[in-house]
């Protein structure tokens, strides 16, 4: 823009299209952005002009140091400091630089997302009468009923009804509402160890104290849950019984009723984050029903979302509960959000009611299995020093343990320099981790060839960062 003087007319849109060989839409968006930044002004019928200077080029810097005192001050003696650490979440949300293999992704690769079905659903939704009107604060009744049927399972007995469901802006929003409703600032909240960093961030931002309950290959350990409830007096447990993030564990059949019994006897709620039910792989077999389907006493607050199985931008989820707690959840939900935008809810209804929906679920199940198996095989071949937990039959990722003495930050940094983004394991623990771990995702990759290349790059990083270069294995072809 420096080639144009203030007040000088810019070339026409047609000239810019021809000069830079871009579409008219691109030129229009660029001019709109420049106008929003105050660099140009547009005059209908006359074109775009370089804006006149409106003040000093560089504003005087302010002094924001006072905020350090204001943000760190506690409102009461002994209160738990409210820290908002989003680093564990941003690892999976940040887009890696071009050319980097994305093993840290938390969403489906664009080739696996139902883009055509989403576009068609959104177009149909936009044509519905009243599609842009204000929706009911609890959500569209038809969408609430659909979620209730999914949660209740085939039999439908014991599960929630549509009246027991609130529509939320995705799973993270549902989790935030649940924790704020169920536990006050300073209260202990029991969490699986390891667990989803976004949940730990929500609890800490609310001033709550996450307390770990270890998991093993069969999920949450009931005897340790009982001990933690006795020791802390906690009244909330957050768990992922199906394809737990990050271990991939499924809560064993004999432990399901035990967990509910222990929580009920302690007067505690179980927040069931059922994030991966739609992400079962082709070889998963019959899935156990949600805990909420076997809960007549309102112990379980159930949440799930359409986001993981569709697109990061379809932020539509659900909270299900019964009893007096539903009113508290509803109040928090309304205060925080008012409601989820109606066009998104209408589009979600169109999508799950279309013939494309079951086809999409089958396609994702068929696509995730070979990616999972290929990543596991390539890791065994190229980097056997990274010990794998059992490969899950659902979800997005593998959970790996690094050799003793590994510097986690050095390893993840070396991986990024080698051209592969991985997720460090430390943010998944609310207390001291027992070892150094990595989480490697396969759903955000384009396919098996990209996975092979990503593991080759990871092997290079391991040779640099693991103790004594403990990469091991045979090198992959370049």
DRENDO-1510 file (C-alpha; in Angstrom, 1 decimal, always signed):
<recs>
REC; n; res; u; v; w
REC; 1; UNK; +0.0; +0.0; +0.0 .
REC; 2; UNK; +3.0; +2.3; +0.4 .
REC; 3; UNK; +3.1; +2.9; -3.3 .
REC; 4; UNK; -0.2; +4.9; -3.1 .
REC; 5; UNK; -0.4; +8.3; -1.5 .
REC; 6; UNK; -3.2; +9.2; +1.0 .
REC; 7; UNK; -6.3; +10.0; -1.0 .
REC; 8; UNK; -5.1; +8.3; -4.1 .
REC; 9; UNK; -7.4; +6.0; -5.9 .
REC; 10; UNK; -6.5; +2.3; -6.0 .
REC; 11; UNK; -6.8; +0.2; -9.2 .
REC; 12; UNK; -10.2; -1.2; -10.0 .
REC; 13; UNK; -11.3; -4.6; -8.7 .
REC; 14; UNK; -11.1; -6.0; -12.3 .
REC; 15; UNK; -7.5; -4.7; -12.6 .
REC; 16; UNK; -6.5; -6.3; -9.4 .
REC; 17; UNK; -8.1; -9.6; -10.4 .
REC; 18; UNK; -6.1; -9.6; -13.7 .
REC; 19; UNK; -2.9; -8.4; -12.1 .
REC; 20; UNK; -2.7; -10.9; -9.3 .
REC; 21; UNK; -4.7; -13.7; -11.0 .
REC; 22; UNK; -7.1; -14.2; -8.1 .
REC; 23; UNK; -10.9; -14.4; -7.9 .
REC; 24; UNK; -13.1; -11.4; -7.5 .
REC; 25; UNK; -14.2; -12.8; -4.1 .
REC; 26; UNK; -10.6; -12.7; -2.9 .
REC; 27; UNK; -10.1; -9.1; -4.0 .
REC; 28; UNK; -13.4; -8.1; -2.4 .
REC; 29; UNK; -12.4; -9.8; +0.9 .
REC; 30; UNK; -8.9; -8.2; +0.8 .
REC; 31; UNK; -10.4; -4.7; +0.3 .
REC; 32; UNK; -12.9; -5.3; +3.1 .
REC; 33; UNK; -10.1; -6.3; +5.4 .
REC; 34; UNK; -8.1; -3.2; +4.5 .
REC; 35; UNK; -11.1; -1.0; +5.0 .
REC; 36; UNK; -11.8; -2.6; +8.5 .
REC; 37; UNK; -8.1; -1.8; +9.4 .
REC; 38; UNK; -8.5; +1.8; +8.3 .
REC; 39; UNK; -5.9; +1.5; +5.5 .
REC; 40; UNK; -8.4; +2.2; +2.7 .
REC; 41; UNK; -11.8; +3.8; +2.3 .
REC; 42; UNK; -14.4; +2.7; -0.2 .
REC; 43; UNK; -16.8; +5.0; -1.9 .
REC; 44; UNK; -19.8; +3.4; -3.6 .
REC; 45; UNK; -19.6; +3.9; -7.3 .
REC; 46; UNK; -16.2; +5.6; -7.1 .
REC; 47; UNK; -13.8; +2.8; -6.0 .
REC; 48; UNK; -11.3; +2.4; -3.1 .
REC; 49; UNK; -8.8; +5.0; -2.0 .
REC; 50; UNK; -5.8; +5.1; +0.3 .
REC; 51; UNK; -7.0; +6.5; +3.7 .
REC; 52; UNK; -5.8; +9.8; +5.0 .
REC; 53; UNK; -3.7; +9.6; +8.2 .
REC; 54; UNK; -6.0; +9.8; +11.2 .
REC; 55; UNK; -3.4; +10.4; +14.0 .
REC; 56; UNK; +0.1; +9.5; +15.1 .
REC; 57; UNK; +1.5; +6.4; +13.4 .
REC; 58; UNK; +2.6; +4.8; +16.7 .
REC; 59; UNK; +0.4; +5.3; +19.7 .
REC; 60; UNK; +2.1; +5.8; +23.0 .
REC; 61; UNK; +2.5; +2.6; +25.0 .
REC; 62; UNK; +0.4; +2.2; +28.1 .
REC; 63; UNK; +1.3; +0.7; +31.4 .
REC; 64; UNK; -0.5; -2.6; +32.1 .
REC; 65; UNK; +1.7; -3.8; +34.9 .
REC; 66; UNK; -1.1; -3.0; +37.4 .
REC; 67; UNK; -3.0; -6.0; +36.0 .
REC; 68; UNK; -0.5; -8.4; +37.6 .
REC; 69; UNK; -1.6; -7.4; +41.0 .
REC; 70; UNK; -5.3; -7.3; +40.1 .
REC; 71; UNK; -5.3; -10.8; +38.5 .
REC; 72; UNK; -3.3; -12.5; +41.2 .
REC; 73; UNK; -5.2; -11.0; +44.2 .
REC; 74; UNK; -7.2; -13.6; +46.1 .
REC; 75; UNK; -10.7; -12.6; +47.3 .
REC; 76; UNK; -10.5; -14.6; +50.6 .
REC; 77; UNK; -7.9; -16.0; +52.8 .
REC; 78; UNK; -7.1; -19.6; +51.8 .
REC; 79; UNK; -8.9; -19.4; +48.5 .
REC; 80; UNK; -7.6; -21.5; +45.7 .
REC; 81; UNK; -5.9; -19.3; +43.1 .
REC; 82; UNK; -7.7; -19.4; +39.8 .
REC; 83; UNK; -5.2; -20.2; +37.1 .
REC; 84; UNK; -6.2; -20.4; +33.5 .
REC; 85; UNK; -3.7; -22.5; +31.7 .
REC; 86; UNK; -4.9; -23.4; +28.1 .
REC; 87; UNK; -1.5; -24.8; +27.0 .
REC; 88; UNK; -2.7; -28.4; +27.1 .
REC; 89; UNK; -5.7; -27.5; +24.9 .
REC; 90; UNK; -3.8; -25.3; +22.5 .
REC; 91; UNK; -1.4; -28.2; +21.7 .
REC; 92; UNK; -4.3; -29.9; +19.8 .
REC; 93; UNK; -5.9; -26.8; +18.5 .
REC; 94; UNK; -2.8; -25.0; +17.1 .
REC; 95; UNK; -2.3; -25.6; +13.4 .
REC; 96; UNK; +1.2; -26.8; +12.7 .
REC; 97; UNK; +3.4; -25.0; +10.1 .
REC; 98; UNK; +3.0; -26.1; +6.5 .
REC; 99; UNK; +4.6; -29.4; +5.7 .
REC; 100; UNK; +4.5; -30.6; +9.3 .
REC; 101; UNK; +2.9; -34.0; +9.9 .
REC; 102; UNK; +0.0; -33.5; +12.3 .
REC; 103; UNK; +0.2; -36.3; +15.0 .
REC; 104; UNK; -1.1; -33.8; +17.5 .
REC; 105; UNK; -4.5; -33.2; +15.9 .
REC; 106; UNK; -7.8; -33.7; +17.8 .
REC; 107; UNK; -10.2; -33.6; +14.9 .
REC; 108; UNK; -10.8; -35.6; +11.7 .
REC; 109; UNK; -8.7; -34.9; +8.6 .
REC; 110; UNK; -10.7; -32.8; +6.1 .
REC; 111; UNK; -10.9; -35.8; +3.8 .
REC; 112; UNK; -12.9; -37.7; +6.6 .
REC; 113; UNK; -15.2; -34.9; +7.4 .
REC; 114; UNK; -18.7; -35.0; +5.8 .
REC; 115; UNK; -18.3; -31.6; +4.1 .
REC; 116; UNK; -20.8; -32.2; +1.3 .
REC; 117; UNK; -23.4; -33.5; +3.8 .
REC; 118; UNK; -22.8; -30.6; +6.1 .
REC; 119; UNK; -23.1; -28.1; +3.3 .
REC; 120; UNK; -26.4; -29.7; +2.1 .
REC; 121; UNK; -27.7; -29.8; +5.7 .
REC; 122; UNK; -26.8; -26.2; +6.3 .
REC; 123; UNK; -28.5; -25.1; +3.1 .
REC; 124; UNK; -31.6; -27.0; +3.9 .
REC; 125; UNK; -31.6; -25.7; +7.4 .
REC; 126; UNK; -31.3; -22.1; +6.2 .
REC; 127; UNK; -34.5; -22.5; +4.1 .
REC; 128; UNK; -36.6; -23.7; +7.0 .
REC; 129; UNK; -39.3; -21.2; +8.2 .
REC; 130; UNK; -38.0; -19.4; +11.2 .
REC; 131; UNK; -34.5; -20.8; +10.9 .
REC; 132; UNK; -33.0; -17.6; +12.1 .
REC; 133; UNK; -35.4; -17.0; +14.9 .
REC; 134; UNK; -34.5; -17.4; +18.6 .
REC; 135; UNK; -34.6; -21.1; +19.6 .
REC; 136; UNK; -35.8; -22.4; +22.9 .
REC; 137; UNK; -33.1; -21.9; +25.5 .
REC; 138; UNK; -32.9; -25.7; +26.2 .
REC; 139; UNK; -32.5; -26.4; +22.5 .
REC; 140; UNK; -34.8; -27.6; +19.7 .
REC; 141; UNK; -37.1; -30.3; +21.0 .
REC; 142; UNK; -36.4; -32.6; +18.0 .
REC; 143; UNK; -32.7; -32.4; +18.6 .
REC; 144; UNK; -33.0; -32.9; +22.3 .
REC; 145; UNK; -35.1; -36.0; +21.6 .
REC; 146; UNK; -32.6; -37.3; +19.1 .
REC; 147; UNK; -29.7; -37.0; +21.7 .
REC; 148; UNK; -31.9; -38.7; +24.3 .
REC; 149; UNK; -32.5; -41.7; +22.0 .
REC; 150; UNK; -28.7; -42.0; +21.4 .
REC; 151; UNK; -27.9; -41.9; +25.1 .
REC; 152; UNK; -30.6; -44.3; +26.1 .
REC; 153; UNK; -29.5; -46.9; +23.5 .
REC; 154; UNK; -31.5; -49.5; +21.6 .
REC; 155; UNK; -33.7; -50.6; +24.5 .
REC; 156; UNK; -34.4; -47.0; +25.6 .
REC; 157; UNK; -35.2; -48.1; +29.2 .
REC; 158; UNK; -33.7; -46.1; +32.0 .
REC; 159; UNK; -32.1; -43.5; +29.8 .
REC; 160; UNK; -32.9; -39.8; +29.6 .
REC; 161; UNK; -35.9; -38.4; +27.8 .
REC; 162; UNK; -35.8; -35.3; +25.6 .
REC; 163; UNK; -36.9; -33.3; +28.5 .
REC; 164; UNK; -33.8; -34.3; +30.4 .
REC; 165; UNK; -31.4; -32.9; +27.7 .
REC; 166; UNK; -29.9; -29.5; +27.2 .
REC; 167; UNK; -28.3; -28.5; +23.8 .
REC; 168; UNK; -24.8; -27.0; +24.3 .
REC; 169; UNK; -22.2; -25.4; +22.1 .
REC; 170; UNK; -20.1; -28.6; +21.9 .
REC; 171; UNK; -18.6; -30.9; +24.4 .
REC; 172; UNK; -16.2; -28.4; +26.0 .
REC; 173; UNK; -19.1; -26.1; +26.7 .
REC; 174; UNK; -21.1; -28.9; +28.3 .
REC; 175; UNK; -18.2; -29.9; +30.5 .
REC; 176; UNK; -17.7; -26.3; +31.6 .
REC; 177; UNK; -21.4; -26.0; +32.5 .
REC; 178; UNK; -21.4; -29.3; +34.4 .
REC; 179; UNK; -18.3; -28.5; +36.5 .
REC; 180; UNK; -19.5; -25.0; +37.3 .
REC; 181; UNK; -22.9; -26.3; +38.3 .
REC; 182; UNK; -21.7; -29.3; +40.5 .
REC; 183; UNK; -18.7; -28.0; +42.4 .
REC; 184; UNK; -18.0; -24.6; +44.0 .
REC; 185; UNK; -14.6; -22.8; +43.9 .
REC; 186; UNK; -12.1; -24.6; +46.1 .
REC; 187; UNK; -13.9; -27.9; +46.0 .
REC; 188; UNK; -12.0; -31.1; +45.0 .
REC; 189; UNK; -13.0; -32.8; +41.7 .
REC; 190; UNK; -12.0; -36.4; +41.1 .
REC; 191; UNK; -10.5; -37.0; +37.7 .
REC; 192; UNK; -9.0; -40.0; +35.9 .
REC; 193; UNK; -5.2; -40.0; +35.7 .
REC; 194; UNK; -4.2; -39.4; +33.0 .
REC; 195; UNK; -7.1; -37.4; +31.6 .
REC; 196; UNK; -8.1; -34.8; +29.0 .
REC; 197; UNK; -6.2; -31.5; +29.6 .
REC; 198; UNK; -9.3; -29.5; +28.6 .
REC; 199; UNK; -11.2; -30.8; +31.6 .
REC; 200; UNK; -8.3; -30.0; +33.9 .
REC; 201; UNK; -8.2; -26.5; +32.5 .
REC; 202; UNK; -12.0; -26.1; +33.1 .
REC; 203; UNK; -11.7; -27.2; +36.7 .
REC; 204; UNK; -8.7; -25.0; +37.5 .
REC; 205; UNK; -10.3; -22.0; +35.8 .
REC; 206; UNK; -13.3; -22.5; +38.1 .
REC; 207; UNK; -11.0; -22.5; +41.1 .
REC; 208; UNK; -11.6; -26.2; +41.7 .
REC; 209; UNK; -8.9; -28.8; +42.8 .
REC; 210; UNK; -8.5; -31.8; +40.4 .
REC; 211; UNK; -7.6; -34.9; +42.4 .
REC; 212; UNK; -6.2; -37.9; +40.4 .
REC; 213; UNK; -7.7; -41.4; +40.4 .
REC; 214; UNK; -5.5; -43.8; +38.4 .
REC; 215; UNK; -6.7; -45.8; +35.4 .
REC; 216; UNK; -5.4; -49.1; +34.1 .
REC; 217; UNK; -6.1; -51.2; +31.0 .
REC; 218; UNK; -9.7; -51.8; +32.3 .
REC; 219; UNK; -10.4; -48.1; +33.0 .
REC; 220; UNK; -11.0; -46.3; +36.3 .
REC; 221; UNK; -10.0; -48.4; +39.4 .
REC; 222; UNK; -13.0; -48.6; +41.8 .
REC; 223; UNK; -11.0; -49.2; +44.9 .
REC; 224; UNK; -8.9; -46.1; +44.3 .
REC; 225; UNK; -12.1; -44.1; +43.6 .
REC; 226; UNK; -13.6; -45.2; +46.9 .
REC; 227; UNK; -10.4; -44.2; +48.7 .
REC; 228; UNK; -10.2; -40.8; +47.0 .
REC; 229; UNK; -13.9; -40.1; +47.9 .
REC; 230; UNK; -13.2; -40.9; +51.5 .
REC; 231; UNK; -10.0; -38.9; +51.7 .
REC; 232; UNK; -11.2; -35.7; +50.0 .
REC; 233; UNK; -15.0; -35.6; +50.5 .
REC; 234; UNK; -15.3; -34.9; +46.8 .
REC; 235; UNK; -18.8; -34.9; +45.4 .
REC; 236; UNK; -17.9; -35.0; +41.7 .
REC; 237; UNK; -16.1; -37.5; +39.5 .
REC; 238; UNK; -15.3; -36.8; +35.8 .
REC; 239; UNK; -14.6; -39.9; +33.7 .
REC; 240; UNK; -14.6; -41.2; +30.1 .
REC; 241; UNK; -15.7; -44.8; +30.3 .
REC; 242; UNK; -15.4; -45.4; +26.6 .
REC; 243; UNK; -12.1; -45.1; +24.7 .
REC; 244; UNK; -10.7; -42.9; +27.5 .
REC; 245; UNK; -8.5; -40.0; +26.4 .
REC; 246; UNK; -5.6; -40.5; +26.4 .
REC; 247; UNK; -5.2; -44.2; +27.2 .
REC; 248; UNK; -8.0; -45.6; +25.0 .
REC; 249; UNK; -9.2; -47.8; +27.9 .
REC; 250; UNK; -12.8; -49.0; +28.1 .
REC; 251; UNK; -14.3; -49.3; +31.6 .
REC; 252; UNK; -14.7; -53.0; +32.2 .
REC; 253; UNK; -18.2; -54.5; +32.6 .
REC; 254; UNK; -17.7; -55.5; +36.2 .
REC; 255; UNK; -16.4; -52.1; +37.1 .
REC; 256; UNK; -19.3; -50.1; +35.6 .
REC; 257; UNK; -21.9; -50.8; +38.3 .
REC; 258; UNK; -19.2; -50.7; +41.0 .
REC; 259; UNK; -18.3; -47.1; +40.0 .
REC; 260; UNK; -21.9; -46.0; +40.1 .
REC; 261; UNK; -22.5; -47.8; +43.4 .
REC; 262; UNK; -19.5; -46.2; +45.0 .
REC; 263; UNK; -20.5; -42.7; +43.8 .
REC; 264; UNK; -24.1; -43.1; +44.9 .
REC; 265; UNK; -23.1; -44.2; +48.4 .
REC; 266; UNK; -20.8; -41.2; +48.7 .
REC; 267; UNK; -23.5; -38.8; +47.4 .
REC; 268; UNK; -21.3; -37.9; +44.4 .
REC; 269; UNK; -22.1; -37.1; +40.8 .
REC; 270; UNK; -20.4; -38.9; +37.9 .
REC; 271; UNK; -19.9; -36.6; +34.9 .
REC; 272; UNK; -19.7; -39.1; +32.0 .
REC; 273; UNK; -17.9; -37.6; +29.0 .
REC; 274; UNK; -19.0; -39.9; +26.2 .
REC; 275; UNK; -16.9; -38.1; +23.6 .
REC; 276; UNK; -15.8; -41.1; +21.5 .
REC; 277; UNK; -18.9; -43.2; +21.1 .
REC; 278; UNK; -19.3; -42.2; +17.4 .
REC; 279; UNK; -15.5; -42.9; +16.9 .
REC; 280; UNK; -15.6; -46.6; +17.3 .
REC; 281; UNK; -13.4; -48.4; +14.8 .
REC; 282; UNK; -14.5; -51.1; +12.3 .
REC; 283; UNK; -13.4; -53.9; +14.7 .
REC; 284; UNK; -14.9; -52.4; +17.9 .
REC; 285; UNK; -17.7; -54.9; +18.2 .
REC; 286; UNK; -20.8; -54.1; +20.3 .
REC; 287; UNK; -20.2; -51.1; +22.6 .
REC; 288; UNK; -21.3; -51.0; +26.2 .
REC; 289; UNK; -24.2; -48.6; +26.8 .
REC; 290; UNK; -23.5; -45.3; +28.5 .
REC; 291; UNK; -23.4; -45.2; +32.2 .
REC; 292; UNK; -26.4; -42.9; +32.0 .
REC; 293; UNK; -28.5; -45.7; +30.5 .
REC; 294; UNK; -28.1; -47.8; +33.7 .
REC; 295; UNK; -28.7; -44.9; +36.1 .
REC; 296; UNK; -32.2; -44.6; +37.6 .
REC; 297; UNK; -31.1; -42.4; +40.5 .
REC; 298; UNK; -29.6; -39.4; +38.6 .
REC; 299; UNK; -26.0; -40.0; +39.7 .
REC; 300; UNK; -24.8; -39.5; +36.1 .
REC; 301; UNK; -24.5; -36.2; +34.3 .
REC; 302; UNK; -23.9; -37.3; +30.7 .
REC; 303; UNK; -22.4; -35.2; +27.9 .
REC; 304; UNK; -21.6; -35.8; +24.3 .
REC; 305; UNK; -21.0; -33.9; +21.1 .
REC; 306; UNK; -21.3; -34.1; +17.3 .
REC; 307; UNK; -18.1; -32.1; +16.8 .
REC; 308; UNK; -15.5; -34.9; +16.9 .
REC; 309; UNK; -17.3; -37.0; +14.3 .
REC; 310; UNK; -18.1; -34.2; +11.9 .
REC; 311; UNK; -16.2; -30.9; +11.9 .
REC; 312; UNK; -14.5; -28.6; +14.4 .
REC; 313; UNK; -17.0; -25.9; +13.5 .
REC; 314; UNK; -20.2; -27.9; +14.1 .
REC; 315; UNK; -20.2; -27.1; +17.8 .
REC; 316; UNK; -23.4; -28.8; +18.9 .
REC; 317; UNK; -23.5; -31.1; +21.9 .
REC; 318; UNK; -25.8; -32.2; +24.7 .
REC; 319; UNK; -26.0; -32.4; +28.5 .
REC; 320; UNK; -28.3; -35.0; +30.0 .
REC; 321; UNK; -29.3; -35.2; +33.7 .
REC; 322; UNK; -32.3; -35.9; +35.8 .
REC; 323; UNK; -33.6; -34.6; +39.1 .
REC; 324; UNK; -33.0; -31.2; +40.8 .
REC; 325; UNK; -29.5; -30.9; +39.3 .
REC; 326; UNK; -31.1; -30.3; +35.9 .
REC; 327; UNK; -32.4; -26.9; +37.0 .
REC; 328; UNK; -28.9; -25.9; +38.1 .
REC; 329; UNK; -27.4; -27.0; +34.9 .
REC; 330; UNK; -30.1; -25.1; +32.9 .
REC; 331; UNK; -29.4; -21.9; +34.9 .
REC; 332; UNK; -25.7; -22.0; +34.3 .
REC; 333; UNK; -26.2; -22.9; +30.7 .
REC; 334; UNK; -28.6; -19.9; +30.1 .
REC; 335; UNK; -26.4; -17.4; +32.0 .
REC; 336; UNK; -23.3; -18.5; +30.0 .
REC; 337; UNK; -24.7; -18.9; +26.5 .
REC; 338; UNK; -28.4; -17.9; +26.3 .
REC; 339; UNK; -28.8; -20.6; +23.6 .
REC; 340; UNK; -27.0; -22.4; +20.8 .
REC; 341; UNK; -27.5; -20.6; +17.5 .
REC; 342; UNK; -30.6; -22.0; +15.8 .
REC; 343; UNK; -29.1; -22.4; +12.3 .
REC; 344; UNK; -26.5; -24.8; +13.8 .
REC; 345; UNK; -29.1; -26.8; +15.6 .
REC; 346; UNK; -31.3; -27.0; +12.5 .
REC; 347; UNK; -28.3; -28.1; +10.4 .
REC; 348; UNK; -27.4; -30.7; +13.0 .
REC; 349; UNK; -30.9; -32.1; +12.8 .
REC; 350; UNK; -30.8; -32.2; +9.0 .
REC; 351; UNK; -27.5; -34.0; +9.1 .
REC; 352; UNK; -28.3; -36.8; +11.6 .
REC; 353; UNK; -31.7; -37.3; +9.9 .
REC; 354; UNK; -30.2; -37.7; +6.4 .
REC; 355; UNK; -29.2; -40.9; +4.6 .
REC; 356; UNK; -25.7; -39.5; +4.5 .
REC; 357; UNK; -25.3; -39.8; +8.3 .
REC; 358; UNK; -25.1; -43.6; +8.7 .
REC; 359; UNK; -22.9; -43.8; +5.6 .
REC; 360; UNK; -20.5; -41.2; +7.2 .
REC; 361; UNK; -20.3; -43.2; +10.5 .
REC; 362; UNK; -19.4; -46.4; +8.6 .
REC; 363; UNK; -16.8; -44.5; +6.4 .
REC; 364; UNK; -15.1; -43.1; +9.5 .
REC; 365; UNK; -15.1; -46.4; +11.3 .
REC; 366; UNK; -13.5; -48.0; +8.2 .
REC; 367; UNK; -10.9; -45.3; +7.8 .
REC; 368; UNK; -9.7; -45.0; +11.4 .
REC; 369; UNK; -8.9; -48.7; +11.8 .
REC; 370; UNK; -6.1; -48.9; +9.1 .
REC; 371; UNK; -4.7; -45.6; +10.2 .
REC; 372; UNK; -4.5; -46.9; +13.8 .
REC; 373; UNK; -3.0; -50.3; +12.8 .
REC; 374; UNK; -0.5; -48.6; +10.4 .
REC; 375; UNK; +0.7; -46.1; +13.1 .
REC; 376; UNK; +1.1; -48.9; +15.6 .
REC; 377; UNK; +3.1; -51.1; +13.2 .
REC; 378; UNK; +5.4; -48.2; +12.0 .
REC; 379; UNK; +6.1; -47.3; +15.6 .
REC; 380; UNK; +7.1; -50.9; +16.5 .
REC; 381; UNK; +9.3; -51.1; +13.4 .
REC; 382; UNK; +11.0; -47.7; +13.5 .
REC; 383; UNK; +10.8; -46.5; +17.1 .
REC; 384; UNK; +10.4; -49.5; +19.4 .
REC; 385; UNK; +11.8; -47.6; +22.4 .
REC; 386; UNK; +8.4; -45.8; +22.6 .
REC; 387; UNK; +6.3; -48.4; +24.4 .
REC; 388; UNK; +2.7; -48.5; +23.3 .
REC; 389; UNK; -0.4; -49.1; +25.4 .
REC; 390; UNK; -2.9; -51.5; +23.9 .
REC; 391; UNK; -4.2; -50.1; +20.6 .
REC; 392; UNK; -7.8; -48.8; +21.3 .
REC; 393; UNK; -10.7; -49.8; +19.1 .
REC; 394; UNK; -12.1; -46.3; +19.1 .
REC; 395; UNK; -10.9; -42.8; +19.3 .
REC; 396; UNK; -8.1; -40.9; +17.6 .
REC; 397; UNK; -4.8; -41.7; +19.1 .
REC; 398; UNK; -2.1; -44.0; +20.6 .
REC; 399; UNK; -0.6; -43.5; +24.1 .
REC; 400; UNK; +3.1; -44.0; +24.3 .
REC; 401; UNK; +5.6; -44.2; +27.1 .
REC; 402; UNK; +9.2; -42.9; +26.5 .
REC; 403; UNK; +12.3; -44.4; +28.1 .
REC; 404; UNK; +13.3; -43.4; +31.6 .
REC; 405; UNK; +15.4; -40.3; +31.6 .
REC; 406; UNK; +13.7; -38.7; +28.5 .
REC; 407; UNK; +13.3; -35.0; +28.5 .
REC; 408; UNK; +9.8; -34.5; +27.3 .
REC; 409; UNK; +10.2; -30.9; +26.2 .
REC; 410; UNK; +13.4; -31.8; +24.3 .
REC; 411; UNK; +11.7; -34.7; +22.6 .
REC; 412; UNK; +8.6; -32.7; +21.4 .
REC; 413; UNK; +10.9; -29.8; +20.3 .
REC; 414; UNK; +13.1; -32.2; +18.3 .
REC; 415; UNK; +10.0; -33.7; +16.7 .
REC; 416; UNK; +8.8; -30.3; +15.5 .
REC; 417; UNK; +12.2; -29.5; +14.1 .
REC; 418; UNK; +12.1; -32.8; +12.3 .
REC; 419; UNK; +8.7; -31.9; +10.8 .
REC; 420; UNK; +6.2; -33.8; +13.0 .
REC; 421; UNK; +4.0; -32.4; +15.7 .
REC; 422; UNK; +3.3; -34.6; +18.7 .
REC; 423; UNK; +1.4; -34.0; +21.9 .
REC; 424; UNK; +3.4; -34.2; +25.2 .
REC; 425; UNK; +2.0; -36.3; +28.0 .
REC; 426; UNK; +2.6; -34.0; +31.0 .
REC; 427; UNK; -0.6; -31.9; +30.5 .
REC; 428; UNK; -2.7; -35.1; +30.9 .
REC; 429; UNK; -1.7; -35.4; +34.6 .
REC; 430; UNK; -3.0; -33.2; +37.4 .
REC; 431; UNK; -0.2; -34.5; +39.7 .
REC; 432; UNK; +3.3; -35.8; +39.1 .
REC; 433; UNK; +3.3; -38.2; +36.1 .
REC; 434; UNK; +4.7; -41.7; +36.6 .
REC; 435; UNK; +6.7; -41.5; +33.4 .
REC; 436; UNK; +7.2; -39.4; +30.2 .
REC; 437; UNK; +4.5; -40.0; +27.7 .
REC; 438; UNK; +3.4; -38.9; +24.2 .
REC; 439; UNK; +0.0; -38.9; +22.6 .
REC; 440; UNK; +0.1; -39.6; +18.8 .
REC; 441; UNK; -3.1; -39.1; +16.8 .
REC; 442; UNK; -3.8; -40.7; +13.5 .
REC; 443; UNK; -7.2; -39.2; +12.6 .
REC; 444; UNK; -5.8; -35.9; +11.5 .
REC; 445; UNK; -3.5; -37.5; +8.9 .
REC; 446; UNK; -4.2; -37.8; +5.2 .
REC; 447; UNK; -3.5; -41.6; +5.3 .
REC; 448; UNK; -1.0; -44.3; +5.8 .
REC; 449; UNK; +1.7; -42.8; +3.6 .
REC; 450; UNK; +1.7; -39.6; +5.7 .
REC; 451; UNK; +1.8; -41.8; +8.8 .
REC; 452; UNK; +4.9; -43.6; +7.6 .
REC; 453; UNK; +6.6; -40.3; +6.8 .
REC; 454; UNK; +5.6; -38.9; +10.2 .
REC; 455; UNK; +7.1; -41.9; +12.1 .
REC; 456; UNK; +10.3; -41.6; +10.0 .
REC; 457; UNK; +10.6; -38.0; +11.2 .
REC; 458; UNK; +9.8; -39.0; +14.8 .
REC; 459; UNK; +12.6; -41.6; +14.6 .
REC; 460; UNK; +15.0; -38.8; +13.7 .
REC; 461; UNK; +13.8; -36.8; +16.7 .
REC; 462; UNK; +14.2; -39.8; +19.0 .
REC; 463; UNK; +17.7; -40.4; +17.8 .
REC; 464; UNK; +18.5; -36.8; +18.9 .
REC; 465; UNK; +16.4; -36.6; +22.1 .
REC; 466; UNK; +16.0; -40.0; +23.7 .
REC; 467; UNK; +18.7; -41.2; +26.2 .
REC; 468; UNK; +21.6; -42.6; +24.2 .
REC; 469; UNK; +19.7; -42.0; +21.0 .
REC; 470; UNK; +17.3; -44.9; +21.9 .
REC; 471; UNK; +15.3; -44.8; +18.7 .
REC; 472; UNK; +15.9; -48.4; +17.7 .
REC; 473; UNK; +14.2; -50.3; +14.9 .
REC; 474; UNK; +14.9; -50.3; +11.2 .
REC; 475; UNK; +14.9; -47.1; +9.2 .
REC; 476; UNK; +12.0; -46.5; +6.9 .
REC; 477; UNK; +12.7; -45.7; +3.2 .
REC; 478; UNK; +13.2; -42.0; +2.6 .
</recs>
